[in-house]
Amino acid sequence: MSAPGPTSDPANVTQGGKFFGIPQYQPFTGGRSFDYEQKYPPDPVGKEASPEAWVWLTYLDEAEMYDHDMIQGFRDTIDSLLVLAGLFSAIVATFVAQTSQALKPDFAQLNLLVQIEQTALLRAGGNVSAMNDIPVSGITTDTPTYTTADLWINGLFFMSLSLSVATALLAVLVKQWCQAYTSVTSGSARDKVLTRQFRFDGLTKWKLPEIVGSLPLLLHLAFAVFFAGLSYFFYDLHKTLSSIVIICAILAEFLYFGSILLPAIWLE
């Protein structure tokens, strides 16, 4: 009887492909030998620190597994953030394109104010005293027509968009750092060990794990600012509709902080 093929064992089947750029889960299939005494021959006496010594080869195998898990976790997080930041930025940009029009001079409103002043002058006729009582509008093409609400709404939307774009930019930089960290090196086993340790020390010194962990918080802050601007935007349009948006925003914030605080309270 012939031996079963490599795909006949469900444990050896991996799930390939990507969903919206996010790699699907791939279970660990094993296959690595941890018995280094059988994998690598013993070093001759006096050659225990040679460039191809057993200790260097063993270190490279262990470091490869550790780096693979670490970098793969970074990449999965970054890929998810890039997809979410891209979609979110497109949504915020749509609102910005609409609300930013309020910051431009409204010539229709300026024209209306000028017409009101002209109408008042015509009604005054030749009465000089009545004409002097009409206030001068002092309207120019630079006269602002936006309100304080317009400034707040646009400020919140622009801040949210900036945070989202900054998250995407930093995520791309992290992907480049991960690619540089895992790039192939040449030389003896000892040279590869020294190069790997040099890269790992630099990764630790420049706080790459902390940077990757802070990127979701930066995007979460962008969501919070967007919800604040969206609530203010609908409040300026319709107070009843704004209450629905405010309730949804409060529920989202409650679930977000609850998911962070509840595990610290109920350790079980």
HUHUVEN-V337844 format. One record per helix or strand of 3 or more residues. SS is the DSSP state (H for helix, E for strand). FROM is the first residue (numbers start at 0). LEN is the number of residues. Records with the same first field share a line. If there is no record, write none. Layout:
SS: FROM-LEN, FROM-LEN
This chain:
H: 9-3, 35-4, 53-50, 106-18, 127-6, 147-34, 188-17, 207-30, 238-27
